[in-house]
Amino acid sequence: MSAIAQAGPARPVPPAPPASPQKAAADKSPPRAWKFLLPIAVAAALALVAPPAGLAPHAWYFFALFAGVIVGLMLEPLPGAAIGLIGVCVVTVLSPWVLFAPAELAKAGFKPANAALAWALSGFANTTVWLIFAAFMFALGYEKTGLGRRIALWLVKAMGRRTLTLGYAVALADAVLAPFTPSNTARSGGTVYPVIRNLPALYDSKPNDPSSRRIGGYLMWVAIAATCVTSSMFLTALAPNLLAVELVNKTTKLSFGWMEWFTAFAPAGIVLLAAVPLLTYVFYKPEVTGGDEVPNWARDELAKMGGLTGREIALGGLVMLALALWIFGGDFINATTVALVVICLMIVGKVVSWDDILANKPAWNTLVWFATLVALADGLNKVGFVKWFADSIGAHVAGMPPTVAMVVLVSVFFFTHYLFASSTAHVTAMLPVMLAVGMGIPGLDMRHFALILMLSLGIMGVLTPYATGPSPVYYGSGYIPSKDYWRLGAIFGVIFFAVFLLVAVLWIV
């Protein structure tokens, strides 16, 4: 019997099952007390330890507070932005003891309160932080106009007759949206997932059931793996990419543009994106290999949407304008200026309203979150901690050939993501330290090293069910059991990293 016949006739898409009472209660329950206490305990314990040799006491106290913030970001007893804001406020209040060296305090006319406040607010004057915010507004335009959903449905209609090509449609939909959606949670979890979650039921593939392997598990894994690749492919496809560029600039004084980022990752990225549906077909093969139900469903959904609206056409033109200026206009207009101008045009053209922008809580949350993290990470440099740490461990890799040392450090940077539930926390905690270590290795090309570190941020999101924003969405879909998710994460993590090293590193170096 054919796979199509086995799938059974098309049927209406059932509504998503309601959450269990236990899960609903768990979602509403407050964070456990230890999640609040552990970051404080970590900061206090470190502060009570004598500063290491060669490190000023105020730098050690700043690091203790910084470590407490990172633990808080990992545990999230409060939203990440709130934790960052609290951390900045604590440092500002305690600035005479944690932010300034005695020599600075001894200067005539030096006012630590004013200097500390200027440091605390410095992140809000950062152009990269505002570029991140602006890119969230692009994603808002895709959502409000329906253009993002329409693109996904077009691809599903065109390529959904076979399961393998349907996988390529899912990957391509993410790639089309990625350059203008810096939140892979919004892009994949908010745009792609709502479309593909309707598809398994057309083939009687149910969540939390052996039938999940019919087609549901395949689609969900392709979606999460593909968004990890696209998150590395474009500078503006993952908010921590932009944060990383800013941290690199503050640490090394090196700057990176949109086109340089894309051309550096494209050789590996195109290979990986093309391989994801096929690799998933090999390692997590669906039982259903084809049928007419999916394209027919997509056709019906597109019919309900009607023709392209003026708002969709306007948004398409504006994002093409932004992309063109990001690629070709860097010499005469700043990338953040481009993004802000496009937002203004979106408002004037009624693609989105000002009320829509005010109501976009994730964008404002991200603005506060990244502004405070930029300040905190810059503080590590300001107090001299990063230089001290790099000098302390640089001797361990100084004897290695530069390329070997680079591969070792990039490997450590990549696989330590198993310890992080946030790419932002990983970037903030690890990137400045890795850069500082690299700066102490004779003969190491820092531009290449910094770029390779940053390009790995997206693909490391494939490792665990908590590694990146949309991971919990697909893990919680019920189509990929826990043991399968961890197994696939390890397999694809190794494949992604190996291809990245073999193709991207050789291409860049």
N, C-alpha and C positions, 0 to 999 in steps of 0.2 A: 504494500500500500504506500502511496506517495506521502511525503511529508506534509503536503498541502491537505490531503485527505485526512491524515492523522490529526491535523490541527483542528478539524471541525469547521463548521460554518461560522461566518462572522456573527458577532453578537453585540448587543449594546454594551458600552463600557460601564461597569458598575462603579458606584461611588467608592471613594477610598474608605476602608474600614475605619470606624472610630477608634481612637486610642483606648487602650484598656484602662479601667479605673486606677489600677496600680501605676501605670505609666503617667496618667494624667496627674495623679497625686504627686508622683516624683517630679514632674515638670514644674509643679507649683510650689514644692517644698523649698524652704530657704536653704542656702548653702550651709553645710555643717560648720560648726564653730572652728574646727581645726584648720579649715581653709582660710579663715581670717587670721588665726593665731600663728600659723606656720611662717608666713612671710615676715611677720614682726619678730618671731623668734629667731629666724635666720639672720635678719639684720642685726638684732641685739647680740646674738652669739658672736658674729664676726666682729662687731664693734668692740667687744670685750677682749678679744684676742689681741695680743701685742702686734703692732704693725710689723710686717716683714722688713728685713734689713734692706736699706736703700729706698724705702718708700716713706714719704712724709705722712705723719699721723692724719692730717686732714684728708689726704687722698685715700687712705685706708677706710676712713669713716664714710667717705662718699661711696666707695665701692660697696661697703656693707649695706647702705641704703639702696644702691642700685641692684644688688643681689636680691634684696627683699622685694623690690619691684618686679624683677624677673620671675621670682617664685610666685608672686601674686598673679602675674600674667599667665603663668602655666596652670595655676589652680582656679583662677577666675572666681573668687568669692564675690567680686563685684565686676561690672563690665570693664574691659581693658582700658577704655578711655578714662574712666573714673580712677583706676589704679594709677595710671600715668599722671593724672592731674594731682592726685594725693602725693605721689612721689616728688613731683616738682615743688609742691607747696612745702613739704617737709624740709627739702633741701634749702629752699628759700628762707624759711624761718631759722634754720640752723646754720645758715651760710657762714657766719664767722668761724665756725668750727669744722665745716665740711667742704666748703667751696673755695676758700681763699687761703693762700699761704700766709704765714706770719709777716713776711716781707711786704705783701700787698696791704695788709691791715695797718702796717706801720707807716705807710705813705701819708704824708701830710695832705689833708683834704679828701682822702679816699673815703667814700661813703658806702660801706658794704651793703646796706639795705637797698640803695638805688641800683648798685651794680648787680645784686642778686636778682632783683625784679627784672632788670633788663635781660639777664640770662634766662630767667624763667619764661619770659615772653618771646624769646628769640625764635623759637620754633614756629610761632604764628606769623613771622615775617619771612618764612622760608618759601621760596618759589616752588620747590618740589611738593611741599605739603599742599599748596593751593592747586597744583596740577593734578594731584590725586583727587582732591575735592571736585575739581572741574570734570574729571573723567567720570566720576560717579554720576554727574548730571547727564552725560552722554547716555549712560546706561538707563537713566530715568527716561530719557527720550525714547529709547527702544521700547521700554515697557509701556509708556503712556500712549504712544502711537500704534503699538501692536506690530511694529516692523520686525522686531526680533522674533516674535512668534511666527510671523508670515514667512520669514527666511527659513526657519526650521521646517515649517510645513512644506514649503516648496521643495526642499531637498528630500524630505521623506517621501513626498509624492513621486519625485523623479527617480529615486534610487531604492525605494522600499520593497521592490518585488522579490528580492532575494535577501536573506538575512545578512550575508556578508556585505553586500552593497548598502544595506540599511545601516550597518555599522559605520561604513564610510560616510554616509549622510550625516550621522550623528557627529562624527569627528569634524566633518567639513562645516557643519552648522556652528560648532564651537569656534573653529578657526576664523570664520567670517565675522563673528561678533567680538573676538578677542581683542583686536587692536583698539577698540573703543570702550571696553568694559574692564576696568582695573580690578574689579571684584570678581574673582572666579566663582564665588558663591552666588552673586547676582546673575552671572553669565550662565553657569552650568546648573546650579541649584535652582535659580529663579526663572530661567528661560528655557533651557534645554530639557531639564528634568520634567517640568509640567507637561511637556509634549510627549516625551517617550514613556512616561509612566502609564499612559493610556494604551500603549501598544501591546504589552504582554497579554492583557485580558482578551484581545482579539484572537489569541491562539490558546486560550484556556491555560495560560501560565500564571500561577497565583503566587503571591508572596508567602513566605514562611510555610512552604509546601514543597514536596518533591518536584512538583510541576514547574517550580521556578527555573529549573534548568532548561525548560523547553525553549525559551527565548529571553525571558526577563533578566536572568543573570548575565547573559552575554551583553545585552544592551546597556545594563547599568555599569558593567565594568569598562566597556568601551568608552562610555561617557566620562567616567572619572579619570581614566588613564589619558584620554585625549585632552581634557582640560588641563591636566598637569603639563603636557607637552606644550600646548599653546600658551600656558602661563609663563614658560621660559622663552617662547619664541618672540614675544613682543614686549618691549619695555612697558607699555601701557596696559598689559594684559593681567598684571598682578600688582596690587598696591605696594607690597614689600619690595618689588623691583625698584620702584621710584625712591623708596626710603633708602634702599641699598646704594643707589647712585649718589644720594646726598651724603650718606655716611662715608662713602669712598672719597668724595670730594673733600670732606672735612678732614679726613685722615691723611690722604695722599696728595690732595690738591689736583687730582685728575678729574676730568669731566668726560661724560659719555652721552652721545646723542641717540635719538630713536633709530636712525638708519644704521649706525655703527653696531648697535645692539642686535638688530635684526639680521644683518649680514653675517655677524659672528656666529649666531646660533642656527641660522637657516640650513646649512648643510646637514647638521645633526637633526634639527627639528623636522625638516621635511621627511627625512628617512624615518624618524620615529613616528610621526603622525601617519605616514602611509603604512607603517607596520602595525600600529595598534590594533585595528580591526582584524587583521590577519593573525597576529600573535594571539589575540583573545580567542579567535576561532580555533587555534591549535590547543591552547592551554585551558580553555573553558568553552568547549564547543557546544553550541546549542543543539537541541534535538530537532527543532524545526528549522529547515534550511530555506524555505521560501513560501510564497503565497500571495494572494491578491488583496488580503484584508487590509494590510497597512496602507498601501497607496490609495485604496478606495476611501479609507477613513480620512486620510490627509486631504484628499480631494474634497470630501464633504465639508471638512472644517474650513478649508479655503473658500468654499462657496458661501459658507455662513459669514465669513469676514467681508465678502464682496471685493470690489476692485481696490486698487491702491488709492489711499486718501491723499489729499493735499498735504496733510501734516507728515505722512510717511515720506512723500517725495521731498518735502522740504528738509526733513531730517537727513535723508540719504545724501542730499546735496551738501548739507553743512558738514557732515562727518567726512565726506570726500574732500571738502575744502580744508578741514583741519588736518587730515592725513597728508595732503599735498604740501601744506605749509610746514608741517613737522619734518617732512623728508627734505624738502627743497628750500625752505625759507629760514633755516637756522641762522644764516648770516645777517639777516636784517630784522627778524622778529623773534622774540623769545617764545619758547614752546608754551609756557604758562599763559603768556599774553594771548596767543592763538586760542587756547582753550577758553579763556575768559570772554574773549570777543565772540566766540561761537555760542557760548551760553547766552550772552546778551542778544544775539540774533535769534536764538531759539525762543527767548521770551518775547521779543518784538514780533516774531513770526507766529506766535501762539502755538509753537510745537509743544512747549510746556508753559505753565503759568508760574508766577512768583509764589503762589500758594503751594504749588507742587514742590518747588524747591525748598520752601520752608518746612514742608512736611516730610522731606527726605531725611529721616533720622539717621540711617546708616552713613550718609555723607557727612553730616555734622559730627556724628560720633567719631568717624575716621579722622576728620580734621583735628579734633581735640586730641585724639589718641596719638596720631603721628607727630603733631606739633610738640607734645610733651616728650615723646620718645626721642625725637631729634635732639631736644635740649639735654635730656639725660645722657644720651650716648655722647654728645659733645662734651658733657661735663667730665666724662672719663678721660678725654684728651686734655681738657683744661687743667685738671688737677695732677696730671702726669702719670696716671695709673697705667694707661695703655703702653706708654713708652717703657715704664719699669717692667711690666709683665713681658713685653717682647724681648727686652734685654735679658731677662731672667731665663727664658726658655729657648732663645735663639741659638744658644750654643749647642743644643741637642740636634739641630738640623743643619747647623752651619757647615758641617763637613760633607754634607750630601751634595751631589751635583744639582744645580738649580732646577732642572726639569724633574728629577726624582723628588726633591723636596716639595715642589709644587704639587705633584700628584699625591704625595702623602698628605699634605695639608688639605687639599681639595677633598680627598677621600674622607678624612676626619670630619670636615665641615658637612659633607653630604650625609654620612651615616649617623652622625649625632642627632639628626632630625628625629630619630626614634624617641628621643627624650623630650621633644617639644610638641605641644599641641597647637602651636601658632607659628606661622612663618615670620610674623612680625617679631615675636619674642626671640626667635632663632637669629634673625638678622641683627637685632639690637644687641644681643648678648655675645654672639660669636664673630660677626664680621669685623668689627674694629680690632679685635684681638688677632684674628688671622692675618689681617692686613699689616698689623704692627710686626708680627713675627716675620712675614714675608719681606718687610723693609729691612730686616736685619740679615738677610741671606745674600751674600755677595753674588752678583751676576744674575739675580732673578729679575726678569722684566716685570715691573710692578703693574704696568698697564695690562699686560696679558693675564697676569695672576688675578688682579682685581676683577677683570671681565669674566674670567672662568668661574670664579667664586659666585659672582652675581647670576650668571646664566644657569647655575644649578638649582636656583631657588624654586622654580616651578616644578621641575621633574621630581624633586625629592618629596613632593606632596603625594606621590603614589604609594609611599611605604606603608602607611598605617591607616586605620579607620578614623584617626583624629589628626592626620598630618596637615590637612589644608581645609579651608572653609567648607567646600561641598562634600568632603569625605563622609561626614556623619549623615548627610542627606541620602547618599547612595547606600551606605552601610545600614541605615535605618529603613530602607525601602523594603527589606525583607526578602530580596531576591539574591543576595550574596551572603550565605552563612558565614559566621565569624571565622571558622577555620579556613574557609576558601578565601576570604578577604586577606587574611594574614599571609597565606601561601602565595596568592597572586601578587600581593604587595612586595614580597621578597623577590619573587621571580622578575617582575617588571622593574623593580628598583635596581636590581643588578644589571638587567638588560639596558635600561635607560642610561645608567651610569657608565657602562662599558662603551656603548655607542657614543655617548657624549665625550668620553676620553679619547676614543679612537678617531672620531671625526672632528668634533669641535676643537679639541685641544690641538690636534695637528694642524687644523685649518687656521686657528688663531695664532699659534706659535710660528 
